[in-house]
Amino acid sequence: MTVRLPRTSPLPTVTVADATARQFRLLECTARHFDGHQLFEADAGVVPGPGRPRTTARVEAVLADFFGAPAAALVQGAGTGAIRAALAAVLEPGDPLLIHRAPVYRTTAVTLRGLGVRTVEADFNDPRALTEALAPGRPRWAYVQHTRQRLADSYDVGAVLAACRAAGVRTVVDDNYAALRVPACGTELGADASCFSLFKLHGPEGVGVVVGAADLVARVHEDNYSGGGQVQGHQALDALRALTHVPVMWAVQSAVGAEAAERLAAGAVPGVAETALANAQDRCLLVRLDRPLARALPAAAARHGAAAFPVGANSRYEIAPLFYRLSGSALADAPELAEWTVRINPMRAGADLVLDILGRALADLGDATGPRRREG
């Protein structure tokens, strides 16, 4: 049987012009909550009153303002820590939680197991199935991953959240890989909470954020009472500084990905059978090869300047294009792609470098393996 990529439904992206406007608006929000001296000062500890550094509280106010939410909480543990904090704030062991019928992202699966929640699955791609799952007496909370769990997922996050809201079901959204890349994140679309990593947005290691409803965020703060669990002021300021350039950088990266996909589809690199844009975790190129070389390609690409492995999938450390295997959740859904398909994230590079590295790596592998064989 011939291996094919599934039809993908990439999430919408933001233009450079709109991203620039977002950057300016973030600075407007910053000016409302910081004076000029405070932007160069940072405190630490469980400060009486806020129970966390005052600098951290100010950055949280900026983020809530920017995302149009009542409140925000900075947490340790990056995106995983944010999801864990939000779900722990609203669920007790044994509580039902509505999730999409698809392989769950591995760190999220650990969180769900640790919290002892009872998951109820529905196919979010099927509005009728979602409506049935939202019938009266069903779960009070739903968890929605903004980016795709399955490569073939096509659900509109806003429509899923609207259906939940109409049924009186509250929502927590995993906005990792989506925040500031798509036009609106979960809380901007009506979710009770958006959870995402600031490390993936060029912030310091280990910092995440929960943005959303006042009662949920208040419980996150209440649960995070330990001094060692606080995001210290210097970390919070570091994250805020990084965010000021992320929107434009993401818009440029999205445009590069689209250009590379178009050129590959036109046959720019021999050895490529098929390509598609997808939100397989981060927005990336899926490249199906005409030979089963996917496992060997990342190492070959690294010899020509590609990143050898991810750090945070768009962290501050990652500048070179990333050539990598499909995510674990994607392969759990489509294991037949493992030998044939890689994902490519341009990171800070242009399309010329992405295609050059791909062509060189495939040429190296071709020299090593001999003539092409038929796929399937």
GUFI-192677 format. One line per field, with one value per residue: chain; x, z, y of N, C-alpha, C in turn. Coordinates in steps of 0.02 Angstrom, whole numbers, plus 50000, padded with zeros to 5 digits. Atoms other than C-alpha are relative to their C-alpha. Layout:
! GUFI-192677
tipa = c(A_...)
n_px = c(X_...)
n_pz = c(Z_...)
n_py = c(Y_...)
ca_px = c(X_...)
ca_pz = c(Z_...)
ca_py = c(Y_...)
c_px = c(X_...)
c_pz = c(Z_...)
c_py = c(Y_...)
! end
This chain:
! GUFI-192677
tipa = c(A_A_A_A_A_A_A_A_A_A_A_A_A_A_A_A_A_A_A_A_A_A_A_A_A_A_A_A_A_A_A_A_A_A_A_A_A_A_A_A_A_A_A_A_A_A_A_A_A_A_A_A_A_A_A_A_A_A_A_A_A_A_A_A_A_A_A_A_A_A_A_A_A_A_A_A_A_A_A_A_A_A_A_A_A_A_A_A_A_A_A_A_A_A_A_A_A_A_A_A_A_A_A_A_A_A_A_A_A_A_A_A_A_A_A_A_A_A_A_A_A_A_A_A_A_A_A_A_A_A_A_A_A_A_A_A_A_A_A_A_A_A_A_A_A_A_A_A_A_A_A_A_A_A_A_A_A_A_A_A_A_A_A_A_A_A_A_A_A_A_A_A_A_A_A_A_A_A_A_A_A_A_A_A_A_A_A_A_A_A_A_A_A_A_A_A_A_A_A_A_A_A_A_A_A_A_A_A_A_A_A_A_A_A_A_A_A_A_A_A_A_A_A_A_A_A_A_A_A_A_A_A_A_A_A_A_A_A_A_A_A_A_A_A_A_A_A_A_A_A_A_A_A_A_A_A_A_A_A_A_A_A_A_A_A_A_A_A_A_A_A_A_A_A_A_A_A_A_A_A_A_A_A_A_A_A_A_A_A_A_A_A_A_A_A_A_A_A_A_A_A_A_A_A_A_A_A_A_A_A_A_A_A_A_A_A_A_A_A_A_A_A_A_A_A_A_A_A_A_A_A_A_A_A_A_A_A_A_A_A_A_A_A_A_A_A_A_A_A_A_A_A_A_A_A_A_A_A_A_A_A_A_A_A_A_A_A_A_A_A_A_A_A_A_A_A)
n_px = c(50043_49962_50006_50018_50015_50071_50017_49991_50037_49958_50033_49985_49941_50005_49956_49949_50031_50039_49954_49971_50051_50001_49941_50012_50052_49969_49964_50051_50021_49945_49997_50055_49989_49932_49967_49935_49952_50019_49979_49931_49996_50034_49996_50005_50027_50072_50010_50064_50051_50012_49978_49951_49964_50041_49984_50038_50071_50008_49998_50064_50051_49989_50023_50073_50023_49985_50043_50070_50025_50003_49943_49948_49953_49938_49987_49943_50018_50015_50068_50026_50017_50060_50057_50009_50025_50069_50044_50001_50040_50072_50022_49984_49994_50063_50043_49996_49971_50011_49941_50005_49984_49937_49944_49987_49930_49975_49996_50069_50025_49973_50039_50067_49993_49982_50058_50051_50064_50031_50009_50056_49976_50044_49963_50014_50010_50069_50042_50054_49970_49985_50064_50023_49958_50014_50068_50006_49976_49934_49946_50003_49941_49971_49930_49994_49933_50010_49969_50029_49977_49995_49984_50061_50049_50023_50049_49990_49997_50052_50066_50002_50009_50068_50046_49992_50028_50073_50024_49982_49939_49943_49947_49929_49970_49928_49981_49930_49988_50051_50003_49965_49992_50066_50032_50029_49990_50061_50037_50027_50057_50053_49983_49989_49928_49950_49939_49947_49932_49964_49936_50010_50007_49934_49990_49952_50017_50044_50054_50062_50051_50072_50036_50071_50052_49973_50005_49952_49933_49993_49986_49931_49958_50009_49965_49928_49983_49931_49951_49962_50041_50014_49961_49969_50008_49955_50025_50060_49979_49966_50053_50034_49955_49999_50064_50008_49980_50024_50052_49973_49958_50044_50030_49949_49990_50058_49994_49946_50027_50044_49959_49965_50048_50018_49943_49992_50054_49984_49945_49935_49950_50011_50007_50060_50060_50061_49989_50060_49993_50040_49986_49983_49971_49991_50014_49941_50008_49995_49968_49999_49946_50016_49968_50009_49938_50018_49963_49930_49994_49980_49928_49968_50012_49959_49932_50000_50017_50065_50000_49998_50056_50035_49988_50067_50041_50003_49970_49949_49940_50009_49997_49993_50058_50005_50023_50013_50054_50066_50011_50024_50073_50015_49982_50047_50059_49981_49932_49972_49962_49936_49942_50006_50017_49968_50026_49948_50017_49947_49972_49985_49970_50042_50017_49942_49959_50039_49999_49930_49983_50038_49972_49934_50009_50027_49946_49954_50033_50005_49934_49988_50048_50006_50058_50063_50047_50070_50029_50060)
n_pz = c(50000_50004_49943_50019_49945_49995_50014_49940_49995_49959_49967_50032_49974_49994_50047_49968_49980_49940_49946_49977_49958_49936_49962_49974_49948_49940_49966_49970_49938_49954_49973_49952_49937_49978_50016_50031_49953_49984_50054_49987_49932_49990_49931_49994_49938_49984_49975_49966_50042_50060_49990_50053_50014_50029_50071_50031_50002_50053_50065_50007_50018_50070_50042_49997_50040_50071_50026_49987_49949_49933_49957_50026_49950_50023_49963_50020_50036_50069_50022_49962_49934_50005_50009_49937_49950_50016_49990_49928_49967_50013_50001_49945_50025_50019_50040_50072_50041_50071_50042_50070_50012_50037_49954_49957_49994_49948_49934_49977_49976_49933_49957_49990_49958_49932_49968_49989_50031_50044_50064_50043_50066_50056_50059_50009_50072_50015_49957_49969_49945_49947_49969_49959_49941_49958_49975_49929_49954_50022_49965_49989_50029_50061_50015_50073_50026_50056_50060_50020_49970_50058_50059_50039_49963_50037_49962_49987_49927_49979_50003_49944_49938_50000_49984_49928_49962_50006_49959_49931_49984_49999_50043_49994_50065_50009_50054_50021_50073_50034_49974_50038_50070_50030_49986_49933_49960_49969_49958_50045_50033_49951_49952_49932_49989_50049_49967_50049_49978_50022_50026_50071_50027_49989_49931_49962_49991_49947_49982_50037_49978_50004_50011_50006_49952_49936_49948_50014_49989_49928_49971_50019_49953_49934_49997_50008_49942_49980_50027_50053_50059_50032_50054_49970_50039_50057_50051_50030_50045_50056_50044_50031_50051_50058_50036_50041_50070_50023_50051_50067_50017_50018_50065_50051_50004_50034_50071_50027_50006_50058_50061_50009_50020_50070_50042_49999_50039_50071_50019_49990_49971_50019_49944_49962_50034_49980_49944_49975_49939_49947_49930_49966_49948_50030_50072_50033_50064_50003_50063_50012_50046_50047_49974_49927_49971_49951_49937_50010_50026_49952_49988_50061_50004_49948_50026_50045_49964_49968_49930_49993_49958_49974_49931_49974_50060_50007_49944_50019_50021_50065_50055_50063_50017_49966_50038_49944_50008_49979_49928_49976_50008_50071_50020_49970_50043_50069_49994_50065_50025_49965_50044_50063_49991_49949_49994_50004_49974_50024_49946_50021_50067_50058_50039_50038_49958_49985_50059_50013_49953_50018_50061_49986_49958_50041_50045_49961_49986_50064_50015_49952_50006_50070_50038_49965_50002_49998_49932_49985)
n_py = c(49940_49939_49955_49932_49954_49984_49931_49960_49937_49955_49944_49936_49965_49928_49965_49958_49936_50012_50017_49937_49966_50036_49979_49934_50003_50028_49946_49956_50033_49996_49931_49990_50036_49988_49936_50011_50029_50069_50044_50019_50024_50064_50025_50073_50026_49999_49932_49992_49969_50041_50069_50014_49937_49946_49998_50055_49980_49949_50034_50035_49950_49984_50056_50002_49943_50012_50053_49983_50046_49970_50012_50045_50026_50031_50062_50039_50061_49983_50013_50057_49975_49958_50045_50037_49953_49982_50057_50015_49948_50007_50069_50045_50069_50032_49955_50011_49947_50012_49989_50022_50071_50001_50010_49942_49981_50045_49969_49989_50065_50009_49956_50028_50059_49978_49968_50051_49981_50050_49967_50016_49982_49985_49977_49929_49987_50017_49958_50038_50039_49952_49981_50056_50004_49942_50005_49985_50051_50023_49965_49928_49969_50030_49982_49994_49983_49954_50029_50064_50062_50045_49960_49988_49959_49942_49961_49929_49994_49954_50033_50048_49962_49972_50054_50014_49944_50003_50055_49987_50036_49955_50027_49986_50010_50005_49954_50009_50000_49960_49931_49949_50020_49998_49935_49996_50060_50026_49953_49948_50031_50013_50053_49979_49994_50019_50022_50008_49991_49940_50023_50008_49933_49970_49981_50042_50070_50022_49954_50006_49952_50015_49937_50014_49980_49979_50051_50053_49974_49991_50065_50016_49963_50028_50064_49989_49958_50011_49953_50032_50009_49936_49972_49941_49940_49995_50046_49970_49946_50032_50026_49943_49971_50045_49999_49940_50011_50066_50000_49988_50058_50056_49986_50013_50073_50030_49985_50041_50067_50003_49996_50063_50051_49987_50018_50073_50028_49989_50044_49967_50045_50071_50046_49983_50025_49964_49955_49967_49961_50029_49982_50062_49959_49935_49998_50027_50034_50073_50019_50072_50015_50053_50060_50003_49974_49949_50008_49980_49931_49948_50001_49976_49928_49967_49992_49941_49939_50002_50018_50073_50020_49941_49979_49983_49988_49928_49965_49951_50036_50031_49952_50037_50042_50064_50058_50045_50049_49979_50004_50064_50006_50008_50068_50046_50000_50021_50029_50018_49943_49994_50012_49962_49929_49958_49932_49949_49935_49955_49959_49931_50002_49989_50060_50023_50044_50061_50044_50019_50052_50060_50029_50029_50059_50054_50022_50042_50065_50035_50029_50055_50054_50022_49977_49994_50055_49978_49996_50040)
ca_px = c(50000_50066_50099_50016_50006_49833_49742_49793_49701_49834_49780_49770_49925_49958_50030_50185_50079_49959_50103_50183_50021_50020_50196_50147_49992_50097_50206_50050_49992_50164_50162_49996_50070_50254_50342_50512_50609_50512_50563_50742_50702_50654_50612_50599_50509_50338_50304_50171_50010_50026_50113_50236_50361_50282_50372_50293_50121_50148_50197_50044_49938_50017_49980_49800_49777_49858_49753_49593_49574_49528_49688_49850_49970_50151_50202_50353_50357_50331_50179_50159_50162_50031_49913_49940_49908_49748_49674_49723_49634_49466_49463_49460_49511_49374_49298_49252_49346_49294_49440_49463_49464_49647_49816_49849_50011_50125_50158_49973_49934_50049_49955_49786_49846_49922_49764_49659_49527_49407_49419_49268_49311_49222_49280_49293_49297_49116_48997_48859_48973_49028_48847_48804_48953_48896_48723_48658_48739_48900_49071_49078_49249_49328_49510_49549_49719_49731_49858_49825_49835_49803_49874_49701_49614_49510_49404_49387_49441_49324_49175_49220_49233_49068_48980_49051_49002_48824_48810_48876_49039_49195_49356_49544_49644_49820_49887_50065_50130_49980_49991_50046_50056_49868_49750_49670_49714_49591_49549_49526_49401_49302_49394_49406_49594_49736_49892_50058_50246_50340_50499_50426_50406_50592_50570_50676_50680_50535_50413_50232_50072_49888_49781_49594_49449_49478_49416_49525_49681_49651_49651_49814_49892_49819_49889_50060_50097_50275_50419_50513_50368_50363_50417_50541_50540_50692_50617_50453_50540_50647_50489_50406_50558_50562_50378_50402_50485_50398_50242_50341_50465_50323_50241_50404_50428_50252_50283_50447_50359_50228_50360_50460_50305_50259_50433_50443_50273_50341_50484_50626_50711_50729_50678_50525_50363_50238_50232_50102_50091_50027_50014_50098_50143_50223_50177_50293_50319_50278_50391_50356_50507_50507_50613_50600_50741_50648_50739_50909_50871_50884_51063_51110_51031_51125_51289_51238_51190_51016_50975_51012_50866_50735_50760_50589_50520_50551_50648_50780_50913_50843_50896_50941_50806_50747_50732_50649_50536_50349_50284_50241_50055_50058_50148_50029_49890_49985_50131_50151_50228_50378_50493_50435_50398_50495_50440_50540_50529_50622_50655_50749_50808_50742_50670_50833_50929_50790_50785_50975_50997_50859_50934_51110_51051_50949_51096_51208_51082_51059_51246_51243_51091_51103_50960_50788_50663_50476_50381_50245)
ca_pz = c(50000_49954_50101_50086_50196_50266_50216_50340_50400_50456_50580_50517_50538_50567_50437_50473_50476_50603_50704_50710_50776_50910_50961_50979_51080_51198_51234_51263_51391_51469_51489_51582_51717_51728_51749_51672_51830_51862_51692_51757_51930_51989_52160_52226_52355_52434_52451_52583_52496_52322_52389_52244_52178_52136_51969_51929_51974_51857_51713_51746_51736_51569_51499_51560_51482_51318_51299_51357_51509_51690_51762_51730_51832_51792_51842_51841_51729_51563_51460_51549_51717_51658_51599_51760_51867_51776_51777_51959_52003_51936_51946_52086_52067_51978_51896_51713_51584_51402_51280_51094_51033_50980_51052_51199_51203_51314_51452_51459_51477_51628_51702_51676_51753_51902_51935_51926_51813_51712_51529_51416_51231_51083_50906_50899_50708_50715_50779_50811_50917_51014_51044_51109_51227_51293_51340_51513_51657_51560_51609_51682_51605_51435_51383_51206_51120_51000_50882_50800_50896_50736_50571_50494_50629_50557_50700_50726_50905_50916_50864_50992_51130_51078_51085_51258_51319_51253_51350_51510_51502_51550_51452_51473_51313_51279_51177_51163_50986_50949_51060_50960_50800_50769_50764_50932_51070_51178_51305_51165_51089_51250_51346_51534_51525_51401_51454_51365_51383_51381_51351_51180_51157_51187_51374_51511_51542_51638_51638_51585_51603_51637_51568_51596_51718_51884_51991_51903_51907_52090_52131_52035_52142_52299_52259_52217_52392_52408_52388_52282_52162_52119_51954_52017_51958_51847_51758_51731_51658_51548_51479_51447_51354_51244_51200_51124_50967_50955_50855_50706_50713_50709_50561_50463_50506_50449_50283_50259_50292_50161_50033_50064_50049_49883_49812_49868_49791_49627_49631_49696_49786_49707_49822_49893_49851_49943_50062_50171_50302_50469_50652_50709_50876_50804_50629_50514_50346_50329_50197_50131_50044_49894_49991_50172_50235_50366_50514_50439_50370_50531_50564_50382_50387_50548_50456_50342_50480_50535_50719_50780_50902_50976_51138_51165_50988_50956_51112_51114_51084_50917_50765_50633_50539_50630_50533_50648_50662_50681_50857_50964_50959_50769_50749_50870_50751_50588_50623_50438_50413_50525_50386_50253_50332_50425_50492_50457_50556_50472_50640_50595_50423_50251_50125_50026_50172_50215_50037_50021_50179_50127_49954_50021_50154_50029_49909_50046_50089_49905_49885_50037_49990_49801_49676_49733_49776_49756_49912_49999)
ca_py = c(50000_50172_50288_50457_50610_50641_50797_50931_51086_51211_51342_51521_51629_51813_51932_52035_52193_52120_52050_52222_52294_52158_52204_52385_52339_52232_52383_52488_52360_52361_52550_52538_52426_52476_52642_52666_52622_52461_52393_52384_52320_52146_52077_51900_51796_51776_51962_52001_52047_51973_51816_51824_51952_52120_52117_51949_52017_52166_52053_51947_52105_52148_51975_51977_52149_52097_51939_52024_51911_51950_51876_51781_51675_51639_51463_51352_51199_51288_51235_51069_51157_51282_51145_51048_51202_51248_51073_51045_51207_51148_50958_50829_50646_50551_50706_50684_50787_50799_50779_50754_50573_50566_50519_50636_50733_50631_50757_50797_50612_50608_50756_50675_50514_50604_50704_50546_50623_50518_50566_50567_50566_50644_50677_50867_50856_50796_50933_50806_50696_50849_50901_50728_50732_50901_50838_50890_50797_50768_50840_51014_51044_51012_51013_51072_51066_51212_51132_50966_50802_50703_50763_50750_50854_50994_51061_51247_51286_51435_51329_51193_51323_51404_51235_51202_51374_51354_51191_51269_51172_51270_51250_51242_51263_51203_51350_51285_51310_51422_51577_51730_51627_51615_51766_51722_51601_51505_51638_51766_51643_51626_51488_51496_51473_51472_51379_51393_51396_51560_51461_51420_51608_51644_51669_51590_51405_51331_51478_51453_51553_51524_51666_51671_51677_51762_51617_51489_51598_51641_51456_51433_51569_51494_51322_51394_51459_51393_51514_51389_51377_51563_51636_51765_51943_51931_51780_51872_52025_51914_51831_51999_52067_51913_51926_52099_52028_51858_51907_51975_51831_51704_51792_51787_51603_51560_51648_51554_51389_51428_51477_51319_51211_51293_51268_51087_51052_51122_50996_51105_50960_50786_50646_50734_50645_50754_50901_50986_51121_51062_51109_50950_51026_51184_51242_51148_51065_50882_50808_50634_50561_50445_50321_50262_50375_50475_50399_50440_50613_50717_50662_50692_50866_50908_50882_51027_51148_51094_51079_50904_50900_51017_51114_51191_51195_51380_51422_51557_51424_51368_51468_51337_51240_51085_50921_50795_50645_50665_50690_50540_50579_50597_50431_50347_50396_50362_50244_50204_50378_50345_50282_50404_50574_50708_50875_51031_51192_51338_51424_51586_51531_51573_51451_51446_51371_51248_51180_51180_51076_50956_50932_50903_50781_50680_50677_50610_50474_50433_50407_50292_50189_50178_50196_50249_50115_50127_50181_50080)
c_px = c(50044_49987_49985_49992_49925_49988_50004_49959_50040_49959_50018_50061_49988_50049_50051_49970_49959_50044_50034_49952_49994_50059_49989_49949_50029_50038_49952_49975_50055_50004_49944_50016_50071_50018_50070_50051_49986_50021_50073_50011_49962_50009_49990_49964_49925_49985_49933_49951_49988_50020_50048_50036_49954_50013_49961_49927_49988_50001_49936_49944_50006_49972_49924_49971_50008_49953_49926_49967_49998_50065_50050_50044_50060_50016_50065_49977_49979_49927_49968_49979_49937_49937_49984_49969_49927_49952_49995_49957_49925_49974_50022_50009_49932_49953_50006_50028_49992_50064_49986_50020_50061_50055_50015_50074_50029_50004_49931_49970_50026_49961_49932_50002_50015_49942_49944_49932_49975_49985_49940_50018_49943_50042_49981_49992_49927_49954_49944_50026_50016_49936_49974_50041_49987_49929_49998_50023_50068_50054_49988_50058_50022_50071_50008_50072_49991_50033_49976_50030_50008_50013_49939_49948_49982_49954_50022_49997_49946_49931_49993_49987_49930_49949_50004_49967_49923_49970_50017_50061_50059_50060_50070_50032_50076_50019_50074_50004_49949_50002_50047_50015_49932_49966_49972_50012_49936_49961_49970_49939_49945_50015_50008_50074_50038_50064_50055_50068_50027_50071_49996_49993_50063_50011_50048_49974_49949_49941_49940_49950_49931_49965_49926_49957_50030_49998_50051_50071_50013_50017_50071_50049_49996_50037_50076_50025_50073_50047_50039_49962_49987_50043_50028_49997_50044_49979_49940_50018_50034_49948_49965_50043_50000_49937_49995_50020_49971_49947_50026_50042_49957_49968_50049_50010_49943_50004_50055_49976_49956_50039_50036_49953_49981_50056_50011_49946_50013_50061_50069_50054_49984_49999_49941_49938_49939_50017_49934_50019_49953_50020_50011_50045_50009_49980_50063_49982_50002_50027_50002_50051_49979_50036_49993_50064_49986_50039_50072_50008_50021_50075_50038_49992_50043_50071_50006_49973_49931_50008_49996_49942_49966_50022_49933_49951_49983_50021_50053_50064_49997_49998_50004_49937_50003_49971_49991_49945_49932_49992_49973_49925_49981_50016_49955_49937_50015_50070_50032_50044_50071_50060_50003_49997_50040_49961_50058_49971_50056_50037_50016_50026_49949_49989_50060_50042_49964_50005_50071_50021_49964_50031_50068_49994_49974_50052_50049_49970_49992_50066_50013_49956_49992_49936_49937_49958_49929_49976_49944_50018)
c_pz = c(50000_50060_49975_50063_50005_49980_50064_49996_50044_50031_49965_50033_50000_49952_50039_50023_50064_50060_50027_50044_50067_50044_50031_50057_50064_50038_50031_50066_50053_50033_50050_50069_50027_49990_49976_50046_50012_49946_50006_50070_50006_50072_50000_50065_50006_50033_50036_49957_49939_50009_49947_49986_49968_49925_49962_49994_49946_49931_49988_49980_49927_49955_50001_49957_49926_49970_50016_50051_50068_50040_49965_50058_49965_50044_49977_49964_49929_49981_50038_50070_50000_49993_50065_50054_49988_50013_50074_50038_49995_50006_50063_49971_49987_49961_49926_49965_49927_49961_49929_49993_49953_50050_50039_50001_50064_50069_50028_50026_50071_50051_50015_50045_50072_50037_50013_49971_49956_49933_49963_49930_49951_49942_49987_49927_49980_50046_50034_50059_50059_50037_50046_50065_50049_50027_50075_50044_49981_50034_50006_49968_49938_49991_49924_49983_49937_49937_49992_50038_49946_49939_49960_50037_49961_50041_50011_50076_50025_50001_50056_50065_50004_50018_50074_50042_49998_50043_50074_50024_49994_49968_50020_49933_50006_49939_49983_49925_49962_50022_49961_49928_49964_50018_50070_50036_50036_50040_49959_49962_50048_50049_50070_50016_49938_50038_49947_50031_49976_49978_49925_49965_50018_50071_50035_50008_50056_50017_49954_50027_49991_49996_49996_50055_50068_50053_49989_50015_50075_50035_49982_50047_50070_50008_49999_50056_50020_49968_49943_49936_49962_49938_50026_49952_49939_49944_49964_49952_49938_49950_49964_49945_49938_49958_49952_49927_49971_49946_49929_49978_49979_49931_49943_49992_49964_49925_49967_49990_49939_49935_49987_49977_49926_49953_49999_49958_49925_49977_50010_50025_49978_50062_50045_49962_50014_50058_50020_50060_50052_50067_50039_50058_49969_49926_49963_49931_50013_49932_49995_49945_49951_50017_50076_50037_50058_50065_49994_49982_50052_50012_49939_49993_50051_49976_49953_50035_50032_50074_50008_50040_50026_50072_50033_49943_49995_50064_49975_49975_49927_49944_49933_49986_50036_49953_50051_49982_50017_50075_50019_49991_49926_49976_50032_49958_49930_50000_49933_49971_50027_49954_49942_50010_50056_50005_50001_50025_49979_50055_49972_49928_49945_49962_49962_50041_50015_49941_49985_50047_49983_49939_50013_50041_49960_49951_50037_50011_49936_49982_50044_49986_49928_49968_50041_49991_50002_50071_50008_50024)
c_py = c(50062_50044_50069_50043_50009_50072_50040_50064_50048_50056_50065_50033_50075_50032_50041_50066_49992_49983_50062_50038_49966_50020_50068_49999_49970_50053_50051_49971_50004_50068_50014_49971_50009_50073_49984_49968_49926_49951_49978_49974_49933_49978_49924_49983_50004_50067_50005_50039_49958_49927_49976_50065_50052_50005_49947_50018_50052_49968_49961_50048_50020_49946_49995_50056_49985_49948_50011_49954_50034_49993_49954_49979_49971_49941_49970_49937_50011_49983_49943_50022_50044_49958_49965_50046_50017_49942_49981_50050_49987_49929_49963_49930_49968_50044_49983_50061_49982_50016_49976_49926_49997_49985_50064_50014_49970_50033_50016_49935_49986_50043_49971_49939_50020_50032_49950_50018_49943_50034_49972_50025_50015_50025_50073_50019_49990_50041_49961_49959_50045_50020_49945_49996_50057_49999_50014_49942_49972_50042_50075_50037_49961_50026_49998_50017_50041_49972_49928_49941_49946_50044_50018_50042_50063_50045_50072_50010_50047_49969_49949_50037_50030_49946_49983_50055_49999_49945_50009_49962_50049_49966_50025_49984_49997_50042_49996_49993_50043_50073_50045_49980_50002_50067_50007_49935_49983_50050_50057_49974_49979_49944_50030_50006_49981_49984_49992_50016_50067_49983_49990_50068_50041_50025_49953_49930_49991_50044_49989_50049_49969_50067_49984_50026_50014_49945_49944_50024_50011_49934_49977_50035_49971_49934_50009_50046_49995_50051_49971_49991_50065_50011_50066_50059_50005_49953_50030_50056_49972_49974_50057_50031_49957_50005_50059_49989_49935_50005_50009_49941_49941_50012_49987_49925_49966_50012_49958_49928_49992_50003_49934_49945_50008_49978_49925_49967_50008_49960_50029_49953_49928_49956_50015_49978_50043_50045_50032_50042_49971_50029_49936_50019_50069_49998_49980_49973_49925_49982_49925_49987_49945_49935_50001_50021_50047_49993_50025_50073_50051_50002_50025_50075_50038_50011_50060_50062_50001_49984_49925_49973_50063_50014_50017_50011_50074_50036_50048_49967_49978_50052_49963_49959_49933_49948_49944_49951_50032_49992_49931_49992_49992_49929_49948_49994_49974_49971_49985_50057_50002_49993_50048_50076_50032_50065_50049_50066_50048_50037_50070_50003_50018_49935_49973_49952_49935_49951_49976_49943_49935_49966_49967_49936_49941_49974_49955_49930_49960_49967_49939_49939_49975_50025_50003_49937_50028_50000_49950_49931)
! end
